[in-house]
Amino acid sequence: MQFIWLLYPIAMLALIGLTLIVWRRSDRLNEKSAWEFLATHSSAKSHRFEYALIAELPEPAQQYFRYMIEPGTPLCSTVEIEMTGQLGLGSKEEPNYQSMQAHQILSPPYGLVWKLNSGALAGSDGALPDRSWTRFWLLGMIPVVRASSADHKRSAFGRVVAEAAIWAPASLLPSRFVHWESPDNETARATVRHGNFTQSVDITLDEFGIPRKVSMLRWSNENKEKIFRDQPFGGLLSDFRCYQGYRLPAHVEGGNHIDTPSYFPFFKADITKFVFHYPK
């Protein structure tokens, strides 16, 4: 009898372990399905960039596109990105930066999947038209962060729009999704509408017309009160390089509360590879 009682905790541990394995596998299958969906969805049409496409936009918006896309470049709004860098897991006062590697697919306005590997921490962020998530695991076995809600989905859409301005400029060409305006001579503002969400993003240009900063009011609870509200979010762009006719930043630092004393650049990324998924 004593031997049988000893089997109970062993059986329970085995059951818990099996449950976690199945749970992690389910997450990976969901990531794969979302990735495949985004890889086949593109807001860009199958033609090439020309200045006539932006002729009616405000001058700062025209400068943005003239810098980011060379004439004659095939339009592509879905991009696969590989990156290395640092991820701040702490606060402004104690950033606790950790090395990270990530692989991402970005297809504005439909969404993104960002798969992270940061030592013992791995998982993904995702945004699709019908759902969003944050799922991270410790040592591949222990779920440590899981989030998915209406507020999360709204916040995730803000991230999609911010990254569109950084790495998928063709997705912001005039369309039924995008409207452009210019608050001043140095700022181009794109407003993206998709589904139930509307999000504006400001792109700040330097004196040479180079995009140096992306900023917005994003729905977020990254504040002391942990309350969802519109608050500053954005990043700084540098090390622009040419990729198949696109001039994109290979170094980006960004985070919450940009342009305020509370700014914490928790995301520091160096791009190692771009793959463009052209519309068929």
N, C-alpha and C positions, 0 to 999 in steps of 0.2 A: 504493500500500500504506500509506504514512504516513497518508493521508486516512482509510482504513478503520480504522486503529488509533485515530484520534482520535474515531471514532464510538462506540467501545466505552464510554468513560466517560460520554458523553452518553446513550447507551442505558440504561446502568445507573442513572444519576440519574433518568431518566424512569420506569424501572420501579419504583424505590424510591418516587418521588413518587406514582405511580399506586397502588401497594400501600397507602401511607399514606392516600390519599383513600378507597379502598375500605374500609379498616379503620375510619376515622372514620365513614364512612357506616353501617357495620355497627353501631357503637356507638349511633348516633342511632336506628336502626331498633329496636334492642333497648330503648332508653329509651322509645320511643314505644309499643311493645308492652306493656311493664311499666306504663306510665302508664295505658293503656286498661284493663288488667286491674284495677288498683286503683280506677279510676273507677267500675267496675261491681260492686265488692265492698264490702259494708258490714256491720259487725257489729250496727248499730243496727236495731231493728224500726221499722216504719212507723207509729209512734204518737207522742204528745206527752209531754213531761216533766211529771211530777206528783210531789209529795212522797211519795206512797204507794210509789213505786218504790224509795225509799231509806230507808223507815221502819225497816228492821231493821239498817241499817248502824251502825257506831260513830259517835258524835257528831262527831268531826273529819271523817269522810268525808261525813256529812250536811252539815256546814258548807261543805265544798268544793263539793258539788253545788249547794247553795242559792245560793252566790255565783256559780258559773260558768254556771248555766242557769236562766232564768226559767221559772216554771210556764206550761204551755201551749205551750212552744217545740217545734216538730217535731224529733224526734231525728235527728241526723246524725252519723255517725262517720267520714265521708270528707270531707276538707277540702283545698281547693287554696289555696296561700299564695304571695303575692309579697312579696319583702322586699329591703331594701337594708341596708347596714351595713359592717362591717369583719370581715376574716378574718385571724387571726394565723398567718402562715406560718413563724414562728420559734419562739422559746422564751420562757419566763417572763422571762429576763434580757434577751433581744433579740426582742421580739414580732414585729417586721416586719409590722405591720398594713397590709393592702391593702384598698382599697375593693372592695365586691362587690355584685352583684345576683344574686338567685336566685329560682327558680320551683320550687315543690314541690307534690307531692300526697302526702297522709298518710292512710292507711287502716288504723289499728290493728285487730286484731293482724296483719293480712296484710302490711303493709309500707309502704314509701315510695319515692319517687324525688325526689331533690334535684338540680336542674340549676343549675350555678354559672357565672357570668360574672364574672371578676375581672381585667379588663384583658387581658393576654396569656394568662392562664390560664383555661381553660374545661373543663367536663366534668360528671361527675355521680357521686353516691352513690346506691346502690339497695339495697333489701332486699325480697325476695319470699319466699313460703313455701318455694320450692325452690332459691333462690340469692341471692347478694348480690355487690356489686361496689363498687369505687372506681376511677374512670377519669378522668384529667385529661390535657389536651393543652395544649401551649405553641404559641401562634399558630395554633391549629386544625390543626396539621400534625405536631407532634412529641409522641409519647406520653411523659409524664414520670412519671406515677404510675399503676400498675395493681395492683389487689389483689383477690383472691377466693379464699377458703378456708373450711374448716369453722370456724376461729377467727374469721375475718372475719364469717361469717354469724351466729355467736353474739353477737358484739359489735354487729352491726347491729340485731339484735333488741332489745338493750338500748336503743339509740337510739330505736327505734320506740316502746317503752314510755315512755321519758322524754318524748318529744314528744306522746304521747297525753295525758299528764297536763297538758301545757301548752296544746295547741291542739285536742285532740279529746276533751273530757271525756265526751261521750256514749258513746264507745267503752269507757269504764271503768264504766259502769253494771253492776249485778249481772247476770252471765250465766255460761255454762259456761266462759268464758275467764277470768273475774275473781273474785278473792276479796279482801275487805277486812278489815283489822284496824287497831288503834290502839295504837302503842307508848306514847304519852303523850297528854295533853290537847291538845297543839299539833300533833300529827303524824297524818296519815292515810296508811296504807300499803296500796297496791294490789299484788297479786301476779297477774301475767298468765301464763297457760299457753297455749301454742299449738305444735302439732307436738311436737318434742323439746325445746323450750326453756321455761324458767320464769324469770321476771324480776320482782323486786319494785322498787317505786319509792316513796319517801317524799315526801309533800307537806307542807311546813311552813307552818302558818297563823299570821298575826299575831293580835293581840288582837281584831280585828274580823272574824276568820274569812276574811281575804283570803289566798289562796295567795301566798307570797313566795319560796319556794325549792322546787325539785325536786331530789332527790338519790338516788343509788343506788350499789350496788357493780356496776360494769359490767366485763365481760370485755374486756380491752384490753392492748395492748403499748406504750402511750404511757408509757414509763418508761425510765430510763437503761439498764436491762438489755435492753430490747426483747423482753421475755418476756411472753406472754399470761398474765394473772392477773386476779382480781377486784380492782378498785381504785375509789376514789371518782370519781364523775362527776356533773355536775349543772349547774344554772343558777339565776339570780336573775330574778324576774319583776316587771315594773312597767308603768306606763302602761296600765292595763286600760281597755278600751273595749267598747261594746256592738255586736254584730254579729248581727242577726236573732235576738235572744233569747239569744245567748251572750255572756258577759262574759269576754274573752280578753286576755292581755297583748300589747300592741303593741311592747313592748321586752323583749328577752331577752338576757342575757349568760351564757355558760356555757363549761364546759371540763372538763378532767381535774383530778383531785386536789382537788376542792372540799372546803372545810372543813379543808384542810391548808396548811402553809406553801408547798407546791409548786403551789398552785392557779394555773392559767394560763387565763384566760377568752379562748380563741382565737376564740370566736364571739360577735359583737355584732350583733344584728339588730333592725331596725325594720320592722314589718309595714306594708305599703302596701295590701294587698288580701286579703280572704278570699272564696272561692267555696265554697259548701256543695253537696255532691253527695248529695242526699236519696235514700234507698232507694225503689225503685219497686215 
